[in-house]
């Protein structure tokens, strides 16, 4: 008679095979895997001045794009800038040309796990374009823009603008009912859009002033300027908590119809309501039976 030490491996083999198949079967056959949530910490931006102008010099013999951004900051990494002047090179006879000068020009952008915010302040500012070195395109006492996006609250955007500004040397009253057009004979035209705000379920944006410019002093074609300028702009996007980033994984639903044991199922899978994983489940069951039977036979032979 063989000692028990020869029967133990067969029993252990049957036990290990059964446990391994039962542990691996549900994951391999149902196709369910854990969901990994990833959070969004939100976004924010702010800019004091952004230009998109085309400058034509000497009767359009030289074209220079006037693209300037002053204090353009973005988060998730919080940032702050307070530069007071913006210049452009190679326009005024090769000398630096001052586009904007201000006593206050501040832009901030912050973003945390619960709040994103952008804000801008511009005060006592004068904006110039090539061809008009002595005459300001616009003079502003103070404008502000703020966009705030906080978890659990509706995003909001606000602007602060004065009641009037000076455009091409003319004092102009601003209107909230629509754009304000300013025309100076022999100099050019400026259209001002006042205080634009936009919000959605997760975002907000605010622009204090947007100017559409067409300047050609005395029609001399010495310096012709066309395009847009944006003053005091802020945007934000609400952070999204990790728990809300992805929905939880769905549990596997058992087949609608269960056939009694020993009775063959009639029809194909579509007719019986069986799941596409049914063949794999049957295969796993047969594998379990075969492994168990082999282990029992081996144990009896060695017994």
ABEGO torsion letter per residue (X at the ends): XBBAAAAAAAAAAAAAAAAAAAAAAAAAAAGBBBBBBBBBAEBBBBBABBBBBBBBBGGGABBBBBBBBBGBBBOABBBBBABABBBBBGABGGBBBBABBBABBBBBBBBBAABBBBBBBBBGBBBBBBGBAABBABBBABBBBBBBBBBGBBBBBBBBBBABBBBGGBBBBBBAAEBBBBBBBGAEBBBBBBGBBBBBAABBBBBABBBBBBBBBGGAGABBBBEBBBBGBBBBBBBBBAAAABBBBBBBBBBABBBBBGBBBBEBAAAAGBBAAAAAAAAAAAAAAAAAAAAAAAAAAAX
